[in-house]
Amino acid sequence: MFKIGLCQMMGSKDKEESRAKARAMVSEAAKNGAQVVALPEMWNCPYANEYFRPYAEPEDGPSVEFLSNLARELDIYLIGGSISELSDNKVYNTSYSFDRSGNLIGKHRKVHLFDIAVKNGIRFMESETLSPGDKSTVIDTEYCKIGVAICYDVRFPELSRKMALEGAKLIVLPAAFNMTTGPAHWDLTMRARALDNQVYFAAVSPARDMKGVYRAYGSSCIATPWGEFLAKADEKETIVYGDIDLDYEDSIRQQLPLLKHRREEVY
Ligand SMILES: O=C(O)CCC(=O)C(=O)O
């Protein structure tokens, strides 16, 4: 059993301010006993194509160093939301994860780019500026294996299934759904990925900024292997906590052995 804390933070256009906010919220989560803490998608960059390249940093840039130091100082596992990464002149939406000593133990580049145009709703074309990653990501911790994916990645059940089959007991999703697809699909999708893989599924959004360039749906949440919400936020800045009970997960998997009943030869 361990405690996770999801920091539903309000980012800023000013990177220094975003770092200060992240430091304050991650520190509070650690003080309140969270051993694994997560930040949202693009926590230090406004969520719009025009900002991704100017805000992008290489892996040896200040934001990765900041996250590593924070994990070490607070003695926690930190899933560092996502930031804009610059590599070989390409820009990626990338999540870095750290152990208690601040070592980088995982790097996930968003695999599925968010290119959608919903009638009378949102249009967003991440592929205008971002390049996709090409790997799934499962990190090893002293508690369990943790899968990491980013936002739109949640819509592709194959990715979560792959991580579950690789042993992930918890999947953490830095995400920033919007006010069109959030109300329609957020709850359902997070609970479905938890239920169909019998994992804990934790999604961490930015808080909703009514003055910002993007209105995030908020609603950071933890769904259980039984498909229920253990905890869920509204749209305001807050920290969501939950106890990840691996014995409970095992017992669900024993009582309802979905993963064992798969018939891969049929499909
Ligand atoms: O899938 C959605 O509806 C939202 C996805 C998104 O906002 C993202 O990938 O950043």
Ligand as a Chemical Component Dictionary entry (heavy atoms), coordinates in Angstrom:
data_LIG
# 
_chem_comp.id                   LIG 
_chem_comp.type                 NON-POLYMER 
_chem_comp.pdbx_formal_charge   0 
_chem_comp.three_letter_code    LIG 
# 
loop_
_chem_comp_atom.comp_id 
_chem_comp_atom.atom_id 
_chem_comp_atom.alt_atom_id 
_chem_comp_atom.type_symbol 
_chem_comp_atom.charge 
_chem_comp_atom.model_Cartn_x 
_chem_comp_atom.model_Cartn_y 
_chem_comp_atom.model_Cartn_z 
_chem_comp_atom.pdbx_ordinal 
LIG O1 O1 O 0 -8.547  13.108 -25.874 1  
LIG C1 C1 C 0 -9.010  14.208 -25.585 2  
LIG O2 O2 O 0 -10.213 14.456 -25.687 3  
LIG C2 C2 C 0 -8.147  15.305 -25.082 4  
LIG C3 C3 C 0 -6.704  15.025 -25.360 5  
LIG C4 C4 C 0 -5.820  16.164 -25.056 6  
LIG O3 O3 O 0 -6.244  17.220 -24.654 7  
LIG C5 C5 C 0 -4.391  15.985 -25.187 8  
LIG O4 O4 O 0 -3.946  14.945 -25.664 9  
LIG O5 O5 O 0 -3.651  16.888 -24.800 10 
# 
loop_
_chem_comp_bond.comp_id 
_chem_comp_bond.atom_id_1 
_chem_comp_bond.atom_id_2 
_chem_comp_bond.value_order 
_chem_comp_bond.pdbx_ordinal 
LIG O1 C1 DOUB 1 
LIG C1 O2 SING 2 
LIG C1 C2 SING 3 
LIG C2 C3 SING 4 
LIG C3 C4 SING 5 
LIG C4 O3 DOUB 6 
LIG C4 C5 SING 7 
LIG C5 O4 DOUB 8 
LIG C5 O5 SING 9 
# 
